[in-house]
Amino acid sequence: MTRRCAIAHDELRKRFPGGVAPRAVLVALGMSHSAISRRCRAGGPWRRLIPGVVLLNNGTPTRHQLDRGALVHAGPGAMITGIEAARLHGVRHLPSDSRVHVLIPHDRRVATRGFAVVERTIHPPEPETVDGLPVAPLARALIDAAHRMDSLNDIRAMIADAVQRELCHPRDLRHELEQGTTIGSALPRIVVEEMDRGIRSAAEAWAARVARRSTLPEPQWNVEIHDEFGTVLGIVDAWWPEAGLAWEIDSLDFHLNPNDYERTVRKHSRLTAAGVVVMHTLPTRLRRNPQGVIAELRAAYAQARSRPPPNVRARLWRPAA
């Protein structure tokens, strides 16, 4: 390689710090189409990400480079949305998807190519900058993702993770549903309506079905329990106030994380010390043995009703506005 070419290559790396360049810009800088194609051949120093987008090395592209590649392909005004945007915002419970979903203004014409899924919108949100990339606000990203998903449980898990960790508020999700298209909105609408009733995860939705089949009174969902002095004893998944019965749907995550498991044990101890009857159920049993869970739930309810009511107060828990 001549010194002139080496200097040019260094200048390209400075111009494109992410290592992702539009082919048209490389041509505008003086490179020929044939020279670019040679560099992108097998064994060459570069590789083609998608038509018109070049990775300035021949390694496996990082997630960040794929994100940049999709944005470069989509052009000015594009932003990342959907599952990839939710990942960038910190949502953990996401379905596997190697594609990058991007939004562009409705008056632009760019087609989906390769891993870059392009969607035109007449209601583009104001993007946020995450990791140096323009990203749709989380509520919009979640609804955009849910519109393209066909598993109610996956949508519940994704949205519940964002809401329970207070990354997003149900009010913002409802707004996005009302503003957006009705196509593909049935499943996310179910999830948001469940959250209005306090059900915030796939496991709790399963639990709600089991509770209805038990013929017990309808419980309150996601309730914060206080002792007589106003001290918070804990937030429980379901609560029967007339019985003083709390129902906890124990996620496997808590048992794999020692700190979370320790917090769960301490909460259980505080509640039982205050006279609350606490029943624990693993999510897998809700699906595999609902009749067994119903029998245990009825027994726990009867036990709780046979005891003096605990001196506690309860209020519905919701994420901070």
C-alpha positions as CSV (number, residue, x, y, z in Angstrom):
1,M,0.0,0.0,0.0
2,T,1.4,3.4,-0.9
3,R,1.9,6.1,1.6
4,R,-0.8,8.2,-0.1
5,C,-3.3,5.3,0.2
6,A,-2.3,4.7,3.8
7,I,-2.9,8.4,4.7
8,A,-6.3,8.3,2.9
9,H,-7.3,5.2,4.9
10,D,-6.4,6.9,8.2
11,E,-8.4,9.9,7.1
12,L,-11.4,7.7,6.5
13,R,-11.1,6.2,9.9
14,K,-11.2,9.7,11.4
15,R,-14.1,10.7,9.3
16,F,-16.1,7.6,10.2
17,P,-15.1,6.8,13.9
18,G,-17.6,4.0,14.0
19,G,-16.0,2.3,11.0
20,V,-19.3,2.5,9.0
21,A,-19.4,4.5,5.8
22,P,-22.0,5.2,3.0
23,R,-20.6,3.9,-0.3
24,A,-21.8,7.2,-1.9
25,V,-19.7,9.3,0.5
26,L,-16.6,7.2,-0.2
27,V,-17.1,7.8,-4.0
28,A,-17.6,11.5,-3.3
29,L,-14.3,11.5,-1.5
30,G,-12.6,10.2,-4.6
31,M,-12.7,6.4,-4.4
32,S,-13.9,4.5,-7.4
33,H,-16.7,2.0,-7.2
34,S,-14.2,-0.7,-8.4
35,A,-11.7,0.1,-5.7
36,I,-14.5,-0.1,-3.0
37,S,-15.7,-3.4,-4.5
38,R,-12.1,-4.8,-4.4
39,R,-11.7,-3.9,-0.8
40,C,-15.0,-5.6,0.1
41,R,-14.2,-8.9,-1.6
42,A,-13.6,-12.0,0.5
43,G,-10.2,-11.6,2.2
44,G,-10.1,-7.9,1.6
45,P,-9.7,-5.2,4.3
46,W,-13.3,-4.1,4.2
47,R,-16.7,-5.8,4.0
48,R,-20.2,-4.8,2.8
49,L,-22.8,-4.6,5.5
50,I,-25.7,-4.0,3.2
51,P,-25.9,-2.6,-0.3
52,G,-24.6,1.0,-0.1
53,V,-23.1,0.6,3.4
54,V,-19.4,-0.4,4.0
55,L,-17.7,-1.6,7.1
56,L,-14.1,-0.2,7.1
57,N,-12.7,-3.5,8.5
58,N,-13.3,-7.2,7.7
59,G,-14.1,-8.4,11.1
60,T,-17.5,-9.4,12.5
61,P,-19.5,-6.2,13.0
62,T,-20.3,-5.2,16.5
63,R,-23.9,-4.4,17.6
64,H,-23.0,-0.8,17.6
65,Q,-21.7,-1.0,14.0
66,L,-24.9,-2.8,12.9
67,D,-26.9,0.0,14.5
68,R,-24.9,2.6,12.7
69,G,-25.2,0.7,9.4
70,A,-28.9,0.7,9.6
71,L,-29.0,4.4,10.3
72,V,-26.6,5.1,7.4
73,H,-28.8,3.0,5.1
74,A,-32.0,4.8,6.3
75,G,-30.4,8.3,5.9
76,P,-31.1,11.7,7.4
77,G,-33.8,11.9,10.1
78,A,-33.6,8.2,10.9
79,M,-33.7,6.8,14.4
80,I,-33.6,3.4,16.0
81,T,-36.8,2.0,17.5
82,G,-38.3,-1.4,18.4
83,I,-36.4,-4.2,20.1
84,E,-32.9,-2.7,19.5
85,A,-34.0,0.7,20.9
86,A,-35.4,-1.0,23.9
87,R,-32.1,-2.8,24.4
88,L,-30.2,0.5,24.2
89,H,-32.6,1.9,26.8
90,G,-31.7,-0.9,29.2
91,V,-34.7,-3.3,28.9
92,R,-33.5,-6.8,29.6
93,H,-36.3,-9.2,28.8
94,L,-36.3,-9.0,25.0
95,P,-36.9,-11.6,22.3
96,S,-33.9,-12.4,20.2
97,D,-33.7,-10.4,17.0
98,S,-30.6,-9.6,15.0
99,R,-32.4,-6.9,12.9
100,V,-32.3,-3.2,13.5
101,H,-35.7,-1.4,13.2
102,V,-35.4,2.2,12.2
103,L,-38.0,5.0,11.7
104,I,-37.8,7.6,8.9
105,P,-40.1,10.5,8.0
106,H,-43.1,9.5,5.9
107,D,-42.0,11.6,2.9
108,R,-38.8,9.7,2.4
109,R,-38.4,6.5,0.3
110,V,-36.0,4.0,1.7
111,A,-36.6,0.2,1.5
112,T,-35.8,-2.5,4.0
113,R,-32.5,-4.1,3.2
114,G,-30.8,-7.0,5.0
115,F,-30.8,-6.5,8.7
116,A,-32.1,-2.9,8.4
117,V,-35.9,-2.8,8.8
118,V,-37.1,0.6,7.7
119,E,-40.5,2.0,8.7
120,R,-42.0,5.3,7.5
121,T,-44.0,7.3,10.0
122,I,-46.2,10.3,10.0
123,H,-45.7,10.7,13.7
124,P,-41.9,10.7,14.3
125,P,-41.0,11.2,17.9
126,E,-38.2,13.5,19.1
127,P,-35.2,11.1,19.3
128,E,-33.0,10.7,22.3
129,T,-29.3,10.1,22.1
130,V,-28.2,6.8,23.6
131,D,-24.6,5.5,23.2
132,G,-24.1,8.2,20.5
133,L,-27.1,7.0,18.5
134,P,-30.5,8.6,17.7
135,V,-33.1,6.4,19.5
136,A,-36.8,6.6,19.8
137,P,-38.2,7.2,23.4
138,L,-38.7,4.0,25.2
139,A,-42.5,4.0,25.2
140,R,-42.5,4.4,21.4
141,A,-39.8,1.8,21.0
142,L,-41.8,-0.7,23.0
143,I,-45.0,-0.2,21.1
144,D,-43.2,-0.3,17.8
145,A,-41.6,-3.6,18.8
146,A,-44.9,-5.0,20.1
147,H,-46.6,-4.2,16.8
148,R,-44.3,-6.7,15.1
149,M,-44.4,-9.4,17.7
150,D,-46.9,-12.3,17.8
151,S,-46.3,-13.7,21.3
152,L,-48.4,-12.2,24.1
153,N,-46.0,-13.6,26.7
154,D,-43.0,-12.0,25.0
155,I,-44.7,-8.6,24.9
156,R,-45.8,-8.9,28.5
157,A,-42.2,-9.8,29.6
158,M,-40.7,-6.9,27.6
159,I,-43.1,-4.2,28.8
160,A,-43.3,-5.5,32.4
161,D,-39.5,-5.3,32.6
162,A,-39.5,-1.7,31.5
163,V,-42.4,-0.7,33.8
164,Q,-41.4,-2.6,36.9
165,R,-37.9,-1.1,36.7
166,E,-39.4,2.3,36.2
167,L,-37.8,2.9,32.8
168,C,-41.2,3.6,31.3
169,H,-44.7,4.6,32.6
170,P,-47.9,2.9,31.5
171,R,-49.3,6.3,30.8
172,D,-46.7,6.9,28.1
173,L,-47.5,3.4,26.6
174,R,-51.2,4.3,26.4
175,H,-50.4,7.5,24.7
176,E,-48.3,5.7,22.0
177,L,-51.1,3.2,21.5
178,E,-53.6,6.0,21.0
179,Q,-51.4,7.9,18.6
180,G,-50.2,5.0,16.5
181,T,-51.7,2.6,14.0
182,T,-54.3,0.1,15.0
183,I,-52.5,-2.6,12.9
184,G,-50.8,-5.0,15.3
185,S,-52.0,-3.1,18.4
186,A,-54.3,-5.8,19.8
187,L,-51.7,-7.6,21.9
188,P,-49.9,-4.6,23.3
189,R,-53.3,-3.1,24.1
190,I,-54.1,-6.3,26.2
191,V,-50.8,-5.8,28.1
192,V,-51.4,-2.1,28.8
193,E,-54.9,-2.8,30.0
194,E,-53.6,-5.5,32.3
195,M,-51.2,-3.0,33.7
196,D,-54.1,-0.7,34.4
197,R,-55.4,-3.4,36.7
198,G,-52.0,-3.9,38.3
199,I,-50.8,-7.0,36.4
200,R,-47.2,-6.3,35.3
201,S,-45.7,-9.5,34.0
202,A,-46.5,-12.7,32.0
203,A,-46.3,-14.7,35.2
204,E,-48.8,-12.4,36.9
205,A,-51.2,-12.7,33.9
206,W,-51.0,-16.5,34.3
207,A,-51.7,-16.1,38.0
208,A,-54.7,-13.9,37.3
209,R,-56.2,-16.7,35.2
210,V,-55.6,-19.2,37.9
211,A,-57.1,-16.8,40.5
212,R,-60.3,-16.5,38.4
213,R,-60.6,-20.3,38.2
214,S,-60.2,-20.6,41.9
215,T,-63.6,-18.9,42.5
216,L,-62.0,-16.8,45.3
217,P,-62.7,-13.1,45.4
218,E,-60.8,-11.0,42.9
219,P,-57.5,-9.9,44.6
220,Q,-55.7,-6.6,44.2
221,W,-52.6,-6.7,42.1
222,N,-49.2,-5.2,43.0
223,V,-50.0,-3.9,46.4
224,E,-47.7,-2.1,48.9
225,I,-48.2,-3.3,52.5
226,H,-47.6,-1.0,55.5
227,D,-47.5,-1.9,59.2
228,E,-49.5,0.0,61.7
229,F,-46.8,2.7,62.0
230,G,-46.6,3.3,58.2
231,T,-43.4,1.3,57.6
232,V,-43.4,-0.4,54.2
233,L,-43.3,-4.2,54.7
234,G,-43.1,-4.9,51.0
235,I,-44.8,-5.0,47.6
236,V,-46.8,-8.2,47.0
237,D,-48.0,-9.5,43.6
238,A,-51.6,-10.2,44.8
239,W,-53.5,-9.3,48.0
240,W,-56.8,-10.4,49.5
241,P,-57.5,-7.6,52.0
242,E,-60.5,-9.4,53.6
243,A,-58.2,-12.4,54.4
244,G,-54.8,-10.8,54.9
245,L,-53.4,-13.2,52.3
246,A,-50.5,-12.2,50.1
247,W,-49.5,-14.2,47.0
248,E,-46.0,-14.0,45.6
249,I,-45.1,-15.3,42.1
250,D,-41.4,-16.0,42.6
251,S,-39.3,-15.3,39.5
252,L,-36.4,-17.7,38.9
253,D,-34.2,-14.6,38.6
254,F,-34.6,-13.9,42.3
255,H,-33.3,-17.4,43.1
256,L,-30.3,-17.0,40.8
257,N,-29.3,-13.6,42.3
258,P,-28.3,-13.9,45.9
259,N,-29.0,-10.3,46.7
260,D,-32.5,-10.4,45.3
261,Y,-33.3,-13.7,47.0
262,E,-32.1,-12.3,50.3
263,R,-34.4,-9.3,49.9
264,T,-37.3,-11.6,49.1
265,V,-36.6,-13.6,52.3
266,R,-36.5,-10.5,54.4
267,K,-39.8,-9.2,52.9
268,H,-41.4,-12.6,53.7
269,S,-40.2,-12.4,57.3
270,R,-41.5,-8.9,57.8
271,L,-44.9,-9.8,56.4
272,T,-45.4,-12.9,58.4
273,A,-44.2,-11.1,61.6
274,A,-47.0,-8.7,61.0
275,G,-49.6,-11.5,60.7
276,V,-49.9,-11.7,56.9
277,V,-50.2,-15.2,55.4
278,V,-47.9,-15.4,52.4
279,M,-48.1,-18.0,49.7
280,H,-45.3,-18.5,47.2
281,T,-45.7,-20.0,43.7
282,L,-43.2,-20.6,40.9
283,P,-44.3,-19.3,37.5
284,T,-43.8,-22.8,36.0
285,R,-46.4,-24.3,38.3
286,L,-49.0,-21.8,37.0
287,R,-48.6,-23.3,33.6
288,R,-47.9,-27.0,34.4
289,N,-50.1,-27.6,37.4
290,P,-52.8,-24.9,37.7
291,Q,-55.2,-27.2,39.6
292,G,-52.5,-27.9,42.2
293,V,-52.0,-24.2,42.6
294,I,-55.7,-23.6,42.9
295,A,-56.0,-26.1,45.7
296,E,-53.0,-24.5,47.6
297,L,-54.5,-21.0,47.1
298,R,-57.9,-22.1,48.5
299,A,-56.2,-23.7,51.5
300,A,-54.1,-20.6,52.1
301,Y,-57.1,-18.4,51.8
302,A,-59.1,-20.5,54.3
303,Q,-56.1,-20.5,56.7
304,A,-55.9,-16.7,56.5
305,R,-59.6,-16.2,57.0
306,S,-59.5,-18.4,60.1
307,R,-57.0,-16.0,61.8
308,P,-57.5,-12.5,63.2
309,P,-56.9,-9.9,60.4
310,P,-53.4,-8.5,60.5
311,N,-53.0,-4.9,61.6
312,V,-51.7,-3.6,58.3
313,R,-52.7,-1.1,55.6
314,A,-52.4,-1.6,51.9
315,R,-52.4,0.6,48.8
316,L,-52.0,-0.1,45.1
317,W,-48.5,0.3,44.0
318,R,-47.8,2.0,40.7
319,P,-44.6,3.4,39.2
320,A,-43.9,7.0,40.0
321,A,-45.4,9.5,37.6
